[in-house]
Amino acid sequence: MSLIVDAQVHVWAFEQGEPTRGRLAHRAGLWRTEEMLAAMDAAGVDRAVIVPPPWADDRNAYALAAARAFPDRFAVMGLLEPNEPDTAERLEHWLEQPGMVGLRFTLYGPPWRNLFRAGGYEPVWSAAERLGIPIMVSAAGLLAELPPVLERHPGLRLIVDHLGRLVATRGPRAWADFPDLLALARFPNLATKGSALPCFSEEGYPFRDLGDYLRRAYDAFGPQRLLWATDYSRLPCTYEQAIDHVRSSLDFLSEEDKEWILGRAAMEWLSWPLI
């Protein structure tokens, strides 16, 4: 059965008055599990991968509660500080948490970028490779520095978020280092996530200015290594338009390609089978 799986959404259940961890929420107010489910149901989205928002103080707790309550609808790519005293021990038991399917790291901010360049994530890469934990990385500006990681850890499943783009940018500026992403396609253990794509367009739906970039990503990675995602809480269009962009606007995709990109690739890369 063909399922639609959104490979990145955020949910949160607290009011944010001040930036938390240096980040403001995507939108004012709350965006709870129940509201995300209602949006998914209305648009025909079967499943979603919750990435706990980086502005959250509760880290993974709320996301895991959603996955426990709705195990057929939600899974979690959890957050973890890479250099805490208990990081190694937590990694050993990471996938034992009900609903947890992997890890997600933001690398492009100054503290994380510096840690990455200093080799501070190396113990995480090694443990994740050994334990079979897939990792999503938001790595804008660092794509050219990922090959050594992939060469040292050929069994590590790494997924680059947002096609390697910085979400705050639009138009040609957003794609300046796109060749660096395409060069990573030579590593079979790397996939990429087409998340928040409408955010990079200078046009409205159907986002025709994205077509050439998406074709090049498709040609490089193939549909089995392209994961569709919306980053719904920041989406500048409707959920239905984000789905139809793949279904109807990308004429180079076959029906089988769409099945992979819209769901099957996420389930296979994250080892999230049907219940």
TORKOL-4160 file (C-alpha; in steps of 0.2 Angstrom, whole numbers, padded with zeros to 4 digits, m for minus):
275
<pt num="1" X="0000" Y="0000" Z="0000"/>
<pt num="2" X="0006" Y="0017" Z="m0005"/>
<pt num="3" X="0007" Y="0029" Z="0010"/>
<pt num="4" X="0011" Y="0048" Z="0011"/>
<pt num="5" X="0024" Y="0051" Z="0025"/>
<pt num="6" X="0030" Y="0068" Z="0029"/>
<pt num="7" X="0048" Y="0066" Z="0035"/>
<pt num="8" X="0049" Y="0082" Z="0045"/>
<pt num="9" X="0036" Y="0091" Z="0056"/>
<pt num="10" X="0037" Y="0100" Z="0073"/>
<pt num="11" X="0024" Y="0100" Z="0087"/>
<pt num="12" X="0025" Y="0109" Z="0103"/>
<pt num="13" X="0013" Y="0113" Z="0118"/>
<pt num="14" X="0020" Y="0128" Z="0127"/>
<pt num="15" X="0019" Y="0147" Z="0124"/>
<pt num="16" X="0036" Y="0154" Z="0120"/>
<pt num="17" X="0039" Y="0172" Z="0126"/>
<pt num="18" X="0058" Y="0173" Z="0123"/>
<pt num="19" X="0069" Y="0164" Z="0111"/>
<pt num="20" X="0074" Y="0147" Z="0118"/>
<pt num="21" X="0091" Y="0139" Z="0114"/>
<pt num="22" X="0093" Y="0155" Z="0103"/>
<pt num="23" X="0078" Y="0150" Z="0092"/>
<pt num="24" X="0060" Y="0157" Z="0090"/>
<pt num="25" X="0046" Y="0146" Z="0086"/>
<pt num="26" X="0040" Y="0145" Z="0068"/>
<pt num="27" X="0023" Y="0152" Z="0073"/>
<pt num="28" X="0015" Y="0161" Z="0087"/>
<pt num="29" X="0005" Y="0150" Z="0100"/>
<pt num="30" X="0004" Y="0131" Z="0101"/>
<pt num="31" X="0005" Y="0118" Z="0088"/>
<pt num="32" X="0000" Y="0102" Z="0097"/>
<pt num="33" X="m0001" Y="0084" Z="0092"/>
<pt num="34" X="m0019" Y="0085" Z="0089"/>
<pt num="35" X="m0018" Y="0100" Z="0078"/>
<pt num="36" X="m0005" Y="0091" Z="0067"/>
<pt num="37" X="m0015" Y="0076" Z="0066"/>
<pt num="38" X="m0030" Y="0086" Z="0060"/>
<pt num="39" X="m0020" Y="0094" Z="0047"/>
<pt num="40" X="m0013" Y="0077" Z="0041"/>
<pt num="41" X="m0030" Y="0070" Z="0040"/>
<pt num="42" X="m0037" Y="0084" Z="0030"/>
<pt num="43" X="m0023" Y="0083" Z="0017"/>
<pt num="44" X="m0022" Y="0064" Z="0017"/>
<pt num="45" X="m0005" Y="0062" Z="0025"/>
<pt num="46" X="m0004" Y="0045" Z="0033"/>
<pt num="47" X="0012" Y="0047" Z="0044"/>
<pt num="48" X="0024" Y="0060" Z="0050"/>
<pt num="49" X="0041" Y="0060" Z="0057"/>
<pt num="50" X="0042" Y="0072" Z="0072"/>
<pt num="51" X="0058" Y="0082" Z="0074"/>
<pt num="52" X="0057" Y="0090" Z="0092"/>
<pt num="53" X="0058" Y="0108" Z="0088"/>
<pt num="54" X="0075" Y="0116" Z="0093"/>
<pt num="55" X="0067" Y="0130" Z="0103"/>
<pt num="56" X="0059" Y="0117" Z="0115"/>
<pt num="57" X="0065" Y="0114" Z="0133"/>
<pt num="58" X="0056" Y="0097" Z="0134"/>
<pt num="59" X="0067" Y="0091" Z="0120"/>
<pt num="60" X="0060" Y="0074" Z="0116"/>
<pt num="61" X="0047" Y="0071" Z="0129"/>
<pt num="62" X="0032" Y="0078" Z="0120"/>
<pt num="63" X="0036" Y="0071" Z="0103"/>
<pt num="64" X="0038" Y="0053" Z="0111"/>
<pt num="65" X="0022" Y="0055" Z="0119"/>
<pt num="66" X="0014" Y="0058" Z="0102"/>
<pt num="67" X="0022" Y="0043" Z="0095"/>
<pt num="68" X="0016" Y="0032" Z="0110"/>
<pt num="69" X="m0001" Y="0038" Z="0108"/>
<pt num="70" X="m0002" Y="0037" Z="0089"/>
<pt num="71" X="0011" Y="0024" Z="0084"/>
<pt num="72" X="0004" Y="0021" Z="0067"/>
<pt num="73" X="0005" Y="0040" Z="0063"/>
<pt num="74" X="0020" Y="0047" Z="0071"/>
<pt num="75" X="0039" Y="0042" Z="0074"/>
<pt num="76" X="0053" Y="0053" Z="0081"/>
<pt num="77" X="0070" Y="0058" Z="0076"/>
<pt num="78" X="0076" Y="0064" Z="0093"/>
<pt num="79" X="0088" Y="0078" Z="0099"/>
<pt num="80" X="0103" Y="0074" Z="0109"/>
<pt num="81" X="0118" Y="0084" Z="0115"/>
<pt num="82" X="0133" Y="0076" Z="0107"/>
<pt num="83" X="0145" Y="0080" Z="0121"/>
<pt num="84" X="0136" Y="0077" Z="0137"/>
<pt num="85" X="0144" Y="0065" Z="0150"/>
<pt num="86" X="0129" Y="0053" Z="0147"/>
<pt num="87" X="0129" Y="0054" Z="0128"/>
<pt num="88" X="0137" Y="0037" Z="0125"/>
<pt num="89" X="0126" Y="0028" Z="0137"/>
<pt num="90" X="0110" Y="0036" Z="0130"/>
<pt num="91" X="0115" Y="0031" Z="0112"/>
<pt num="92" X="0117" Y="0012" Z="0117"/>
<pt num="93" X="0098" Y="0012" Z="0122"/>
<pt num="94" X="0092" Y="0026" Z="0110"/>
<pt num="95" X="0081" Y="0015" Z="0099"/>
<pt num="96" X="0074" Y="0006" Z="0114"/>
<pt num="97" X="0063" Y="0021" Z="0117"/>
<pt num="98" X="0045" Y="0017" Z="0109"/>
<pt num="99" X="0043" Y="0028" Z="0094"/>
<pt num="100" X="0061" Y="0033" Z="0092"/>
<pt num="101" X="0068" Y="0030" Z="0075"/>
<pt num="102" X="0084" Y="0040" Z="0075"/>
<pt num="103" X="0093" Y="0056" Z="0078"/>
<pt num="104" X="0093" Y="0074" Z="0071"/>
<pt num="105" X="0107" Y="0087" Z="0073"/>
<pt num="106" X="0108" Y="0105" Z="0068"/>
<pt num="107" X="0126" Y="0108" Z="0062"/>
<pt num="108" X="0126" Y="0125" Z="0054"/>
<pt num="109" X="0125" Y="0136" Z="0070"/>
<pt num="110" X="0142" Y="0143" Z="0077"/>
<pt num="111" X="0143" Y="0131" Z="0092"/>
<pt num="112" X="0138" Y="0116" Z="0083"/>
<pt num="113" X="0148" Y="0120" Z="0067"/>
<pt num="114" X="0164" Y="0123" Z="0078"/>
<pt num="115" X="0161" Y="0106" Z="0087"/>
<pt num="116" X="0158" Y="0097" Z="0070"/>
<pt num="117" X="0174" Y="0104" Z="0063"/>
<pt num="118" X="0184" Y="0100" Z="0079"/>
<pt num="119" X="0178" Y="0081" Z="0077"/>
<pt num="120" X="0166" Y="0083" Z="0092"/>
<pt num="121" X="0153" Y="0072" Z="0083"/>
<pt num="122" X="0164" Y="0058" Z="0079"/>
<pt num="123" X="0159" Y="0047" Z="0094"/>
<pt num="124" X="0141" Y="0050" Z="0089"/>
<pt num="125" X="0144" Y="0045" Z="0070"/>
<pt num="126" X="0154" Y="0029" Z="0076"/>
<pt num="127" X="0140" Y="0024" Z="0088"/>
<pt num="128" X="0126" Y="0027" Z="0076"/>
<pt num="129" X="0135" Y="0017" Z="0063"/>
<pt num="130" X="0138" Y="0002" Z="0075"/>
<pt num="131" X="0120" Y="0003" Z="0082"/>
<pt num="132" X="0111" Y="0006" Z="0065"/>
<pt num="133" X="0104" Y="0023" Z="0071"/>
<pt num="134" X="0099" Y="0034" Z="0056"/>
<pt num="135" X="0104" Y="0053" Z="0058"/>
<pt num="136" X="0096" Y="0068" Z="0050"/>
<pt num="137" X="0108" Y="0083" Z="0049"/>
<pt num="138" X="0104" Y="0102" Z="0045"/>
<pt num="139" X="0121" Y="0106" Z="0037"/>
<pt num="140" X="0119" Y="0121" Z="0027"/>
<pt num="141" X="0136" Y="0128" Z="0022"/>
<pt num="142" X="0145" Y="0112" Z="0028"/>
<pt num="143" X="0141" Y="0100" Z="0014"/>
<pt num="144" X="0158" Y="0100" Z="0007"/>
<pt num="145" X="0165" Y="0095" Z="0024"/>
<pt num="146" X="0154" Y="0079" Z="0025"/>
<pt num="147" X="0164" Y="0067" Z="0013"/>
<pt num="148" X="0177" Y="0063" Z="0026"/>
<pt num="149" X="0163" Y="0058" Z="0038"/>
<pt num="150" X="0155" Y="0047" Z="0025"/>
<pt num="151" X="0171" Y="0039" Z="0020"/>
<pt num="152" X="0176" Y="0035" Z="0038"/>
<pt num="153" X="0158" Y="0028" Z="0042"/>
<pt num="154" X="0152" Y="0019" Z="0026"/>
<pt num="155" X="0138" Y="0010" Z="0037"/>
<pt num="156" X="0131" Y="0027" Z="0044"/>
<pt num="157" X="0114" Y="0031" Z="0037"/>
<pt num="158" X="0115" Y="0050" Z="0035"/>
<pt num="159" X="0100" Y="0061" Z="0028"/>
<pt num="160" X="0104" Y="0079" Z="0024"/>
<pt num="161" X="0089" Y="0091" Z="0028"/>
<pt num="162" X="0082" Y="0104" Z="0016"/>
<pt num="163" X="0092" Y="0098" Z="0001"/>
<pt num="164" X="0107" Y="0106" Z="0011"/>
<pt num="165" X="0099" Y="0123" Z="0010"/>
<pt num="166" X="0097" Y="0137" Z="0023"/>
<pt num="167" X="0079" Y="0140" Z="0025"/>
<pt num="168" X="0081" Y="0159" Z="0028"/>
<pt num="169" X="0086" Y="0161" Z="0010"/>
<pt num="170" X="0076" Y="0161" Z="m0006"/>
<pt num="171" X="0079" Y="0161" Z="m0025"/>
<pt num="172" X="0096" Y="0158" Z="m0033"/>
<pt num="173" X="0105" Y="0164" Z="m0017"/>
<pt num="174" X="0098" Y="0149" Z="m0008"/>
<pt num="175" X="0105" Y="0137" Z="m0021"/>
<pt num="176" X="0123" Y="0144" Z="m0022"/>
<pt num="177" X="0132" Y="0128" Z="m0015"/>
<pt num="178" X="0119" Y="0116" Z="m0023"/>
<pt num="179" X="0133" Y="0107" Z="m0032"/>
<pt num="180" X="0141" Y="0102" Z="m0015"/>
<pt num="181" X="0125" Y="0092" Z="m0012"/>
<pt num="182" X="0125" Y="0084" Z="m0029"/>
<pt num="183" X="0143" Y="0078" Z="m0026"/>
<pt num="184" X="0137" Y="0069" Z="m0010"/>
<pt num="185" X="0126" Y="0057" Z="m0021"/>
<pt num="186" X="0142" Y="0046" Z="m0024"/>
<pt num="187" X="0140" Y="0040" Z="m0006"/>
<pt num="188" X="0126" Y="0026" Z="m0006"/>
<pt num="189" X="0124" Y="0028" Z="0013"/>
<pt num="190" X="0118" Y="0047" Z="0011"/>
<pt num="191" X="0100" Y="0052" Z="0007"/>
<pt num="192" X="0093" Y="0070" Z="0006"/>
<pt num="193" X="0076" Y="0077" Z="0012"/>
<pt num="194" X="0067" Y="0089" Z="0002"/>
<pt num="195" X="0060" Y="0098" Z="0017"/>
<pt num="196" X="0053" Y="0115" Z="0017"/>
<pt num="197" X="0055" Y="0117" Z="m0002"/>
<pt num="198" X="0042" Y="0130" Z="m0004"/>
<pt num="199" X="0052" Y="0141" Z="0008"/>
<pt num="200" X="0065" Y="0143" Z="m0005"/>
<pt num="201" X="0054" Y="0148" Z="m0020"/>
<pt num="202" X="0052" Y="0166" Z="m0025"/>
<pt num="203" X="0035" Y="0161" Z="m0033"/>
<pt num="204" X="0019" Y="0154" Z="m0027"/>
<pt num="205" X="0012" Y="0137" Z="m0030"/>
<pt num="206" X="0017" Y="0127" Z="m0041"/>
<pt num="207" X="0035" Y="0134" Z="m0037"/>
<pt num="208" X="0041" Y="0133" Z="m0055"/>
<pt num="209" X="0057" Y="0141" Z="m0050"/>
<pt num="210" X="0062" Y="0125" Z="m0040"/>
<pt num="211" X="0059" Y="0113" Z="m0055"/>
<pt num="212" X="0077" Y="0113" Z="m0062"/>
<pt num="213" X="0085" Y="0110" Z="m0045"/>
<pt num="214" X="0073" Y="0096" Z="m0040"/>
<pt num="215" X="0077" Y="0088" Z="m0057"/>
<pt num="216" X="0095" Y="0089" Z="m0054"/>
<pt num="217" X="0093" Y="0081" Z="m0036"/>
<pt num="218" X="0082" Y="0067" Z="m0043"/>
<pt num="219" X="0095" Y="0064" Z="m0057"/>
<pt num="220" X="0109" Y="0063" Z="m0044"/>
<pt num="221" X="0100" Y="0053" Z="m0030"/>
<pt num="222" X="0086" Y="0044" Z="m0038"/>
<pt num="223" X="0069" Y="0042" Z="m0029"/>
<pt num="224" X="0075" Y="0030" Z="m0016"/>
<pt num="225" X="0086" Y="0043" Z="m0008"/>
<pt num="226" X="0074" Y="0058" Z="m0009"/>
<pt num="227" X="0063" Y="0060" Z="0006"/>
<pt num="228" X="0048" Y="0072" Z="0005"/>
<pt num="229" X="0045" Y="0083" Z="0020"/>
<pt num="230" X="0036" Y="0099" Z="0023"/>
<pt num="231" X="0042" Y="0106" Z="0040"/>
<pt num="232" X="0024" Y="0110" Z="0041"/>
<pt num="233" X="0024" Y="0124" Z="0054"/>
<pt num="234" X="0034" Y="0136" Z="0043"/>
<pt num="235" X="0025" Y="0131" Z="0026"/>
<pt num="236" X="0021" Y="0146" Z="0016"/>
<pt num="237" X="0007" Y="0136" Z="0006"/>
<pt num="238" X="m0006" Y="0124" Z="0010"/>
<pt num="239" X="m0003" Y="0106" Z="0015"/>
<pt num="240" X="m0012" Y="0100" Z="m0001"/>
<pt num="241" X="m0001" Y="0111" Z="m0012"/>
<pt num="242" X="0015" Y="0104" Z="m0005"/>
<pt num="243" X="0009" Y="0086" Z="m0009"/>
<pt num="244" X="0002" Y="0091" Z="m0026"/>
<pt num="245" X="0019" Y="0100" Z="m0030"/>
<pt num="246" X="0026" Y="0082" Z="m0031"/>
<pt num="247" X="0011" Y="0073" Z="m0038"/>
<pt num="248" X="0007" Y="0085" Z="m0052"/>
<pt num="249" X="0020" Y="0098" Z="m0055"/>
<pt num="250" X="0036" Y="0088" Z="m0057"/>
<pt num="251" X="0033" Y="0080" Z="m0074"/>
<pt num="252" X="0049" Y="0070" Z="m0074"/>
<pt num="253" X="0043" Y="0059" Z="m0060"/>
<pt num="254" X="0035" Y="0042" Z="m0063"/>
<pt num="255" X="0021" Y="0035" Z="m0052"/>
<pt num="256" X="0033" Y="0023" Z="m0044"/>
<pt num="257" X="0045" Y="0038" Z="m0041"/>
<pt num="258" X="0031" Y="0047" Z="m0032"/>
<pt num="259" X="0028" Y="0032" Z="m0021"/>
<pt num="260" X="0046" Y="0032" Z="m0016"/>
<pt num="261" X="0048" Y="0051" Z="m0013"/>
<pt num="262" X="0031" Y="0053" Z="m0004"/>
<pt num="263" X="0033" Y="0039" Z="0008"/>
<pt num="264" X="0042" Y="0023" Z="0005"/>
<pt num="265" X="0060" Y="0031" Z="0005"/>
<pt num="266" X="0057" Y="0038" Z="0023"/>
<pt num="267" X="0050" Y="0022" Z="0029"/>
<pt num="268" X="0065" Y="0012" Z="0022"/>
<pt num="269" X="0078" Y="0024" Z="0028"/>
<pt num="270" X="0071" Y="0026" Z="0045"/>
<pt num="271" X="0067" Y="0007" Z="0047"/>
<pt num="272" X="0049" Y="0012" Z="0051"/>
<pt num="273" X="0038" Y="m0002" Z="0045"/>
<pt num="274" X="0019" Y="m0004" Z="0044"/>
<pt num="275" X="0012" Y="m0009" Z="0061"/>
